Amino acid sequence: MAVTSLRHLLLSTITVVSFFPPTIPAVRFGYPTANLSTHWINGPSIAHQASYPDNSMLRSILLRGWAGPSYSFGFFCYVPCTSFLLAISIVYTNSGSDMTLPYAAAPQVIWSANRDRAVHENATLLFSPEGNLILRDFDGTFVWSSNTSGRGAAVLSILESGNLVILDGQNNTLWASFDHPTDSLLPGQTLREGQRLTANTSATNVASGYCYLTISSEGLRAFVDSNPPQLYYTKTFVGSSKNNMRNGTAYMTYKNGSLDMFLLFNQSGFPDAAINLPNFLIAQYMRLELDGRLRIYSWNRGWNVWMDVIPLFPDECSSPTICGRYGICSEGQCSCPRGVNGDTSYFTPVNPTLANLGCNPLIPLSCEFMERHQFVSLDSFSYFNYVDRSTVAIHATDEDSCKQACLRNCSCKAALFQYIENTSLGSCYLPSEIFSLMRNRPEITRYNSSAFIKVQTGTGNALAASPDNRGRSASREKLVIGVVSSFILAGILVAFFFISIQARRRRTKQLEEEDHIDEIPGMPTRFSYHELKEFTQNFKDKLGQGGFGTVFKGQQNDGTKVAVKRLDGVAQGEKQFLAEVKTTAGIHHINLVRLIGFCVEKAHRLLVFEYMANGSLDKWVFGRTKDTSLDWQTRRNIIVGIAKGLLYLHEECQQRIAHLDIKPQNILLDGRFTPKVADFSLSKLMDRDQSEIVTRMRGTPGYLAPEWLTSTITEKVDVYSFGVVVLEIICGRRVSDPSQPEEGIHLISLILEKLKENRLADLFDQNSSDMRLHGEDALEMMRLAIWCLHNDSNRRPSMSMVVEALEGFSDVKMNMDHDLL
C-alpha cells in the first residue's frame, strides 16, 4: 500500500478499543450487516466515503456505531490511493451515520485482511452464495478469503465489539476477525499462545514487520523477528511450578483497567498475572509501535498517548529497530558503526537522508574468506537482547575469548561482551543478526558492555595475485602505459574545453540569479558588496559564527548599527541563503529579528539585520556567575517572547514557517533583553493545508525532536526545541554538558529522574539570586517545557497553547500533559 508518512494508525500493530461505559446511554445506528450474494467494487460506487486531511480515504462497507467513535469495515488508502487495505477502522461519525472529522481525528486502522498484499482501485469483495467472503484484485487475482464455503453462512456483520463475524442461520459464529489477529486486540478478544501481533515494516510500508508480541506460559514476550527470534521485552509470571503451566494454551485478555494473563491451570477463574492499565471513559486502544513500544491511546478530542505498557528503558535508543540493522543509536541520533579512529569504510547508510533505516556492510560477510574477517570495536555499547539470558553463548569468559569464538563461527555477526565493573569475566553473546545498538549507561544498566561488529576486509577479488598472474600482468604494462598516456593527453585537452564552457555558463546563471532575487515580493534594501565592506570596516568585528555564515558588527552611514551575515561557502549554502531571504523578507514581529537588506553580487551573499546589543541568549544562560546571571523575571520574559515569536511563525503568518533550528545561539537579545528569533537558514515554508513536510535531518543535536528520524516532520519540531531551550534557561546549563558528573551529562535524562522523584527544583540554576523565590512559577514552566518534549508530536502542545499556559489560562494548565515522554 502506498503510505506517505508515519501516521496515527499504520504505525500500529496492537490495538485495543472500547467505547462508552455502561453508564453512558448511546443511540446505535449504521449499516452493520450484509446478506449472501452481495458484492462491492472498490470505487466511487461505494456510497459511504470520506477523505481526511492526512491524505487518507475510507470507503465504508459496514458501519456499527454511535454519534462519536465507531467501527467501520471497508477499503482504506492514502491519496493518491494506488493500493488499498480491506480493514476495520475506528472513525468518527455523527447521528446521521456520516463519517466526519472532528479535531483532526483520522481513521484508526485496527485490523486488515490483506496487510501483506494490498489491492487496487476496482478490486472486488464478494460475500458469495456459498457463504465465503472473497477479496480479489482489479484483474481478478485471488487475494484473501474467509474459507467459510458450504458451512451454512447467512450474514456478514460487524459487532458492537468491533469484531467482524460471519454467522449462520442460528447466529452461530463461523468466522471472526477476533480469531485472526493481525495488528489488533479489541475488548473481550483473547490472544492465545501461538498467535502473534506484529508491527509494520516501516513508516511507509504496512506489511508485517520485525517486532511482534506473543503470550506463553512464561508470560508476555516481545521479539524482533530474526533467525532465531531475539527477545527485547518480557513480563514473566513467577510463583508456580512448571507442572501447573498451561503449556500451549496460555492466553491473555484485555479488560477495562488491565491486561489479564492466564498462564497456569487453576479453577479460580482469576488471572495469574496482570498489567494494570488506566480505565477508559469513551474510547481507548493499544498498539505496538514501530520502535517496539506497546502504547495505550485514548480519545479526548482526538487520539492521545495515555501510557506505555511496554516502555523503552532507559531511553528511545533501547528500541530494537530504532536505527535499523547495524545502526548505532546515541542520544536519539542514528549513525553507522565507526572504528576507533572514526573509520567509516566498512558501512554505508541504507538511505543517507533517512539515518533510521540502518546500514549495509560495504563488503558482505563471506564464509569462503573467513581469514579476512575482523572487528569494528564499539566501546561502551549495549544490545537489547541482553534481557534474554538464555541466548548467552559463553558464560564466565573474557573479552578476547568471546571475539575469537565469533571469528570461528561464520554465522556470528558480532561479539557482544557484557560484564560487571572491575571483573575480567562476563557473558558472551554471538548473534546471527544485528539490529540497533545503543550507547550503554552503566549508572542505569548496572553493567558494562562492549560490541565488536564483524566486517569483511576483502574477498577473493581483493586478494593478492598469484606469481603467474603477476608475470602475465608485467608483460602488458608497457602497452597499457602507452595507451593510457595518449588518453590522458586527449583528456586534458577535452577537459580544458569543457571547463571554459562551464565557467561561461556559471557566470550567465549567476547573473540571472542576481536579477531574479530582486523579484521576490517585499524585498528590503539591496546593498553593494563595497557598501557592506565599508559598514563593517572590511569585516573587522566578528559577532559570531554559525553553520552557514559569519556575522559581523557594522554601522550604516546614518549611524544605525547593523549585523551583517556573510554566507561562507556559497556552493554549500546557496539554498540556505535564499531560504533566509525569502522567509525573513515578509515577516514582521517584535520577537523576530528584522531583515534590513541583502547583497547578491558575484559570489558574495550577505544579509543585513538589525543589531542586537546583548548578543545571543547562550552567552547569558551558560557559564554565568551569581553577579552576572539573569534574574527570574528577565528569564521569564525571554521565554514568553520566544514563545510568541514561534506562535507568529506557526499560526499567524500567511504561510506557516517551521524554523527547524531553535537553540539559544539563534535567540538574540536587544538592549532591553527582548528576545528575537534569528537565523532562518534551515527554515521551511508550509502551506496552511499542509499537515507535514518531508525533509532531510537538519538542526542541532540535543534540540532535535524524535520524528526527525523519519524525516517527516511538522512545526511541532520547533515546540520540542523550545522545550529544551526553556529547561536550559531555568537550569542555567546546556542540554549536554560533559563537564558535569557522568550521571548529569544529559539534562533531559536528569529532568526525567527528578520528575519521577518530584525534585525538579534541585535543577534550578544555582547562580540565580531569586529563582527559589519564584519556585512555583519556575516549576510550572519546567512542567510546560516537559510537555513540549513529548516523544509523540501529536501530544505536544501547539505554540498557541504554550502562550496561553504562560499567560495563566487555567484550562490549558489543567490539561498539561507532563507525566509522559
N, C-alpha and C positions, 0 to 999 in steps of 0.2 A: 504494500500500500504506500502511496506517496504521502509522506508526512513532512511538513515543513519545519516543525520545531518541537521542542520538548514541552508538551502542554500539560494541562491539569490531569488529563486522563491517560494517555497512551504511554506515559512513563510507567504506568502501574502494572502490577501483576497480582496483587491480592486485594480484594475489595469486599468490605462488609458494609451493608446498608440497612437502615431501618427507618421508618417514617412514623411520626405521630404516635406518641404513647397513648395507652388506652383511655386516659382521662380527657383527651382532646377529640371532640367529635369531628368527623370528616365526611364530606359528601363525595361518594365514589362516582366516577364517570369514565368514559373512554370507549374503546372498541377492542376489548381484550381477547376475543376468541375468533376462530375461523373454522369452517367446516371442510370436509373432504372435497376434493376436486377443485380446490381454489389455487390459483396461481398468481404470481406477481412478477412484473417485469421491472427491473431496476432502472427507472427513468422518470420523466415528468408525469407519467400516467398515475404514479402513486399519489393519492390525494393529499396526504398529510406530509408536508415537507417544511423544513426550517433551515435557514442559514445563519451562521453566527460570526461575530467579529474576529474570532481566532481562525477564520477561513475554514471552519468545519461545516459540514452539511449533514442533515439527518433526514432520511425518508422513512417515516414510521409506518409499519405494517400493523402492529398490535400496540395498544396503549392501555395500561392499567394505572389509574391514578386518582389524584385529588387536585384541588387547587393548590399547587405547590410542587415539590419534588415528586416525580412519578417515574414509573418504569415504561420504557418503550423498547420494542423489538423491531428491527428494520435494518436498512442499509446505511452505513456511516462512512464518511470520507472527509478528506481535506481538499479544498479547492486547489488545483483545477480538477480534482476528482478523477484521476487516471486509474485509481483502484479503490475498492470498497471492502469493508468488513460487513458480514452479517452478524449483528451484535445486539446485545441487550445494553441499554444505556439508561442513565438517570437524566431526565430532562425536567425542566420547569414548565408547568402548564397552568393555564387559567381555567376558570369554571366552564369555559366553552370548549374544553378539550384541545385548545390551541397551544402549541409549543411556543413559549415566549422566552425572553432573555432578560430577566431582572438581574441587576448587579453583575453583569458580565459573566454569568454562570454558563459556561459551555457544557455540552453533554459530557457525562462521565461514563465511559465505556467500562462495563463491569464483567462482560463475558462475550466471547465471539466464537463462532463456529469454524472460522477459516483464517485464523490469525497467521498461519504459515502458508496460506495460499489465497491471496486476495483475488477478487473478481473485478469485472469492469462494467461500464455502462451497458445496459441491456442484458445483464445476467438475469437468470430466472430462478425463482423459488417456487416449488410445486409441492402442495400437500395432496399427494396422489390419491386416486380412488382406493388404492390398496392400503392407504394409511401411512405411507412413507413420506417424510419431509426431505426433499431433494434440492440441492443447490447446484446449478450448472452455470458455467460462464457464458458469455455472449455467443460463443461459437458452438455451444452445446457440450463442451467438455465437462465431464463429471468432476465436481469439486468436493462435495460432502453430502452425507445423508444420515438420517436418524436410525436406519436399519430396523424399521418397525413394520415392514410389509407383512400382510397376512395375519396380523395379530388382533384384528378387531378394532383398530383405531377409529375414533369418531370425531374428536375435537382437538384442535391446537389452541392452547390458552397460555397467557402469561398471568400468573397468580399474584395475589397481593404481596407475597413474599419476594417477588422478583424472579421466581422460578418459572422457566418456560417448560411446559409439560405437554405431552400427547396422552389423551385419556381415551379409554374405551367407552362403550355404551353404559357401563355401570360406574363410571367415574374412577375406575382403577387406573393408576399411572403406569403407562407402558414405557415411557421415556421421559427423562427430566434433565435439564441443564445442570441441576444440582449434582447429578451423578457423573458429570463430565467436566470437572472444574478445569478451567484454563488459567485465567488470571483473577478469579473472583471467589469470594466466600461471603454468602449472604446470611442474615439472621436465621437460625434454625438449621442451616446447612452443616453437614458433617464432612470433615476432611479425614479420610481413612488412610491407614497405613498402606503404602504402595501408590497413593495418589500424590501429586505434587502441584504446587502453584508456582508459576515460572515468570520471571521478569522479561521485559522486552530486550531485543538485541541491542538497540541504541535509541537515541532520541528521534531518529528518523526512520527506524525500522521496528515495526510492532511484532515481528516474528519472535518465536521463543528464543530467549537469550540465555545468558550464563547463570544468573542467580536463581535458585529455586528453594522452596521451603517444603519440608515434609514433617510428618509425625511418625514416631516409632515408639516401641515400648520403653525406650530410654528418654523420651521427651520430644520437645520441639527442636528441630535441627534445620540449619540453612547452609547450603553448599554453593560452591562455584562448580558448574558442570564441566569438569575436565576428566581426564583418564589417568588415574582414578579421580572421583569427585573430591574436592577439597573443602573441608568444613570451615566455616567462618563464624558460626554462632550456634550455641546450644543452650537450651533450657532443660536441665535434667532433673528428673524426679528421683530422689534418693530416699530409701527407707524400707524397702521390702526386698525379699529375696527374688532371684530370677525365676524361681519356680512359680511365682504368682503373676508374672508378666503376661500380658495379652500378646503373645508372640504372633505377629502377623495380623492382629485385629485391633490394635490401638487406634484411637480416633480422638479428634478434638472438635468442639462445638463452640461457635460464637454465641454469646448471650449478652444481654444488656448489662454491661459492667464487668465482663470477664471473658477470657478465653479458657474454657474448661477442657482439661485433658484427662482422658480415661485410658490408663496405662496398665492397670492391674485387674485381675479377676476378683471382684468382690460383689457383695449383694446389697451394699448400702445405697447405691444409686448416686452417691456423691462423687465428684471428680477427685482424682488422685493428686492433681496439681492444677493450678490456675494462675493466669496472669491477670491482675486487676487492671481494668480499663475505666475511663470516665463513662458515666451514664450519659446516654444521648437523649435529647429532647425532641428534635424534629427529624433530623437525618444525620447519619454518620456512616462512614465506610473506612476500610482499612486497605492499604495497598503496599506491596513490596516495590520499593523504588529501584531505579537503575543501579544505584550505588549499594544496594543490599539492605537498606533500611526498611523496616516494616513500620508504617505510619498510619495513624488514625486521622481522618479528616472529618470535620463536622460542618454542618450547614448553618451559616449565620450571615444572611445577605450575600451569600457566596460560599465557596468551599475554602475552609481554612484548616491548616495543620493543628491538630489537637494535642497529640503526643507521639513520641517514638516508642513503639513496642520493642523493636529491635534497634537500639541506638548504635552509633558508631563511636567506639571508645579507643583512644581518648579524644579523637577529633575526626574530621571528614577524611583524613588520609587513611583511616582504618578500613575504608571501603575496599573490598577485594578487586573492584573493577574501575575505581575512580580514574586511574591513569592508563588503563588498558594493559595489554601484555607487555611485559618488560618495563612498564612505566615506573618512574620514581616520583613519589609524592612527598613534598616538603612544604609545610605551611600552606597547604591547599593548592600548590603550584605543581604542574607536571613537567617532567623532562625525561630525557633518555639517559641510560647509565653512562657515567664518565669514569675514566680511570683515575688513579691517584694524582696524575699530572694534568687532569682535565681533558684527557684524550677522548674524543668522541668518534673515533674512526671505526668503531665496531657496530654502532646502531644508528638508525635513521628514523625520524618520526614517520608514522603511517601517513599523517597529513600535517605538514608544517604549520598550518593555520589552526588545527584542532589538536592541541597537545594531549588532550584526554583520550584520544583514540589509541594511544600506545606507540610502541616502537617495533621495528623489524631489525633483525641482525643483517648487517651488510653481506655477510657470508653465512649461509645456513650451516648449522652443525652437521657434520658428516661422520658416520661411523666408520667409513673407509679410511679416514685420515685422523684417527684419534690422537696421533702423536702431535698434531697441530692444534690441539685444544689447550686453552689456557683460561685464566680468570680475569674479569674486571672486578676489582675489590671495592666494596662499599662498606666503609666503617660506620658502625652505629646505625644500621638499617635493620628493620624488623619486617615480619611477614604475618599476614592474618591467620595462616593455617597453624600457628603456634598453639591455638586453642585446642587442637586435636593431638593429644599426647600419643595416640595410637599410631600416628604417622612418623614418629621418631625412628629414623633408620638405624642409628647407633647411639646407645646410651653411654654416658660417662666416658667420653672420648675427648681428644684435644682437637684444636683447630686444623692442624696440618693433616691429621688422620682423616678428618671429615673431608677436606679438599681432595685428598688422594682417592678416597672412596668414590667421589663424584667423577674424577678423571677416569677411573677404571670402569665406570658404568655409563655406557653410551646414552641411555635414555635419560640420565640425570641432566637437568638444565641448569642447576645451581646447587652450591653447597651453602646451607644456612646453618650458622652456628650460634646457638643460644646458651648463655652461661650466666652464672651469678658472679657479681663483682668479687675480685680477689681469689678467684679459683681458675685453674687452668683447664678443668674438665667441664664438659657441658653436653648438650644434646645436639645431634647432627640430623638435619632434615635434608633429603635429597629429592626434591620434587621433579616430576617429569614434565610439568608445565609451569610457567611462571606468569603470574598476573601482577598486580600493582604491589610494589614495596613501599614502605613508609619509613621516615626517619624515626628512630627509636627514642623514647623519652624515659630513661631509666628511673627518674624520680616518680613516674606514674606506673610504668610497667613492672618495676622491681626486678628487672633483669637487663643484661647487656646482650647485644646481638650484632653479628657481622654477616654480610651477604657476599657471596663470591659467584658472579654470573659467568657461566661458561660461554666462551666465544671461540670461533674458528679463525685461526690466523692465516689459513691458506688451504688450498685443495691441491689435487694433482696438477692442475694447470699452473699453480703458483710455485711448485717445487722446482728445484734447480734442474737444468737439463743434463742428460747423460753425456759421457765423453764423446760418443758417436754423434749425438746431436750437436755438441759444441763444434766438432770438426766440420760437419756439413754447414753449420752456420758461418764459420770463418771463411769458407770458400765463396760465400755470397757477399761478404762485407764490402769488397771493392766496388762491385756492381751497384750495390744499394747506395753507397756513398755518392757515387757519380750521379745516379738518378735523383737522389734527394737534393743534392746541391743545385741541380737545374731547376727543380720545382721551387726551391727556396728563393732563388733569384727572381723567377717569374712571379712568385707570390708577393715579393716585396714591391715590385712594380704595380701589380694589381691593387695591393693594399693602399699604396700611396694615392692611386687614382680615386679609390672609393672614399678614403679619408677626406680628400679635398671636397668631394661631392657632399658628404655627410656634414662637414663643417658649414658649408654654404646653406644646407637645409636647416641645420640647427639655428643659424643666425636668422633665417627667414621666420622660422617658427617662434623664436624668441621675440622678434618684433611684433608678430601677430598677437602673442600673449600680452605684451605690454600695452597694445592698443585695446585688446579685449577687456582688460581688467577695469578700464575706465567706464565700461558699460554697466558695471554692477550698480543696481539702484541704490541711492542714498550714500554713495561713496564719499568719504571725507576728503580733506585736502591731500593732493598728491605733491610730495616734495621731491626735489632732485637729490641725488646722492651727494653732490657737493654741499648742498644746504645742510644735510644731516651731519656731514663731517664737521662743518662749522659749528653747528649746535652742540656737538659733543667734544669739540676740540680734538678732532681726529680719534674719537672713541677712547678717550683718556680714562674716564672714571667708570669702572665696571661696577654695576649694582648686583649682578647675579648671573647665573648661567643655568639653562635648562637643557632638555634633551635635544631641542632643535634650534636653539639660539642663545645669544648672549645679550644681556640688557645693560645699556649704558645711560648714565645721567647726562642730560643736556639742558640747554636753555635757548628758547627762541629769541628772535631779535627784539620782541616787545618785553622780554624779561620773564616770560612764562616758563616755568620749569617743566621738563618733559622726561619721559623714559623712552629710549629708543632701543627697540629689539631688532638685532641684526641676525638674520637667518644664517646659520652656519652650515655649509654643505648643501647648496641648492639642489643638487641631484637627489639627495636623500630627503629633503624637506619641502619640495615644491608643493606637494599636496597639503602638507600641514600649514604652509603659508596661506594658500588660497582658502583653506578651511577657516583659518583665523580671521582673514579679511572679511569673507562673506558672512561669517557668524557675527562678529563684533560690530560690523558696519551698521546693522539695523536694530541693535538692541540698546535700550536706554533705561537704566535703573540705578538708583543710588548705591546699590550693593554689587554692581558690576563695573569693572574698570572700563573707562571711556576711551575709545579709539579716536585720536585726533587726526591722524594722517598716515600715509604709507609712501613707500618708494619702490618702484619697479623700474630698474634701469640696468640694461645688460644683464650681468649675472648677479646683480645686487637685489636683495629682497629685504626690506626693512619696514617695521611698524612703529608708529609714534603714539604713545599712550600718555594719559595724564600722570604726573609724577606723584608718587605716594611717599610721603615724608618718613613714615615709620617702617617702610620696607615690608618684608613678608612675615607672616604670622609665626613661622618656625623660630625666628630669632627672639620672639617674645614668650615662647612657651617652653623651649628646651634650654637647659643649662643656665637658668637664671638663679640669682641669689635672693635671699629674703628682702634685700633692699631694692632689687630691681624687678621683682616679679609683679605680674598684673594682679590687681585686686579683683574680688569676685564680681562686682558689678560690671567692670570692663570685660571680663571673660564672658559674662552672660550676654552683654550687648553684642559682642563679637559673634557668639553662637547664633543669636537671633538674626543678626544681619546676614550671616552666611545662609541661614535657612530661607530668608526672604529672597535673597538673590537666586537661589536654586528654584524656589517656587515660581519666580518670574520666568525662568528658563523653561521649566517643565510644563507650566499651565497657563501662562499669561501672554507668551509670545504668539505671533501669527503662526509660526511653525515651532513645534516643541523642539527644544535643544537638550541633548544629553551631553554633559560636559566631558565625562569619562576620565578625568584626571584630577579629582578633588583631593587635595592634600594641603598641609599648612604652607608649603612653599608656593602654592598657587592662590593663596589668600593674602591680599595686600592690605595694608593699613594706612589710612591718611593721617594727617596731623592730629585729628581728634580720635584716632583709633576706630574710625568707621571701617568695617571690613568690606572689601570689594573682591569678588571672584575674578580671577585673571587666567590667562593662558588657555585659549580655546583651540590650540593647535591639534588636539585629538578629538575635538567635539564632533557630534553627528546631528544633522537636522532630521527631524521625524515629522511626517505628516500627522495631522490631528487624528485621522482614522487609522493610523499605523500602530498596531499593538506592540510590535517589537522589531528589532533590526538584527541582521546577521552581519558580524564584522569580526575581524581578527582580534586577538587579545591585544589590548593596549592599556596603558596606565602604569601605575607604580605598585610593586609588590607590597603587601601589607594593607593596601587600600582597595584591593580588587575583590569584588563580590564573587561568590562561588559560581554563579552562572556564566562567568567568563570562560569556564572550561568547555562550555557548549558552543561558545561564540554566538549564541542567540541571546540578546540582552534587551532590556528596556531602560528607561530613565531611572529605574529603581537601583541600578548600579551606583548612581550618584548618592542615593539615600544611604546605601551601605557605607560608602566612603565618608559621607557626612558623619555617620555614627562613629566611625573610627576617629575622625578629627575631634569630635566633641569629647570623647574619652581622653584623647591626648591633651586637650586644653584643661580638663578638670584634673587629670593626674600629673600634668607637668612633665611628661616623658613621652618618648617615641613608642610607636606600636611594637617595634622590635628594637631592643637595646642590649647589645652584647656586653655592655659594662655592668649590667645587673647580675645578681646571683643567678645561677643556671635555672632555678625554678621560676624566676621572674623575668626572663628574657622576653617572652612573648606576652604582651599586655592583654590580648583578648583571652588567652588561656587563664591568665591570672584573674581577670574580671569574672570569668565563669566560676572559678573556685571560690572567690569571695562572695559571689552572688548566692551560691549554694549555702555558704556559711552565714549569710546575712551580715557580711562585714565589708560592704563596699566602701565605707568611709575610711577604711585602712589605706585606701589608694589615693586619697586626696593629696594634692600637691603640698608637700611639707614646707615648701618655701612661701606658700600663700599665707599672708598675715591674717586674713579674715575668712578663709574658706570654711572653717568649722563653725563660725558664727552664722553662716548661711547653709548649714549642713543639710537641712531638709530640702532646700531648693536644689542644692548640688546633687543630692541623691536622686531626686525626681528627674533631673536632667540626665543622670547616668542611666536610669531605667529607660528613659526615652531613647537614648543612644543605643542601648542593648536591643530595644525593639527594632531599631533601624538595621541591626546586624543579623536579622533572621536569615538562615540559610535559604529559606523559601522566599523568593522575591514577592510572591503574592501576599505573604503575611507581613511584609514590611509596610509601614505607613507611607502614604504619599507626602510630598513636602507641604501640601496644604494642611494635612492632619498634623504634621510636625509643628507648623507655625501656630495652629490652633492650640496645641498642647502647651507650647511655650508661652502663649498668651493667656493660659489659665482656663481654657474651656473645660469644665468638669466632665462633660460627657465623653470627650476624647480621652481624658486621663483615665476614666473608668475602664475604657476599652483597650488600654495599652497592653500589648502582649509582650511582656518582658521576662517570661519564665522559660521560654524555649528558644534555642538557637538551631 
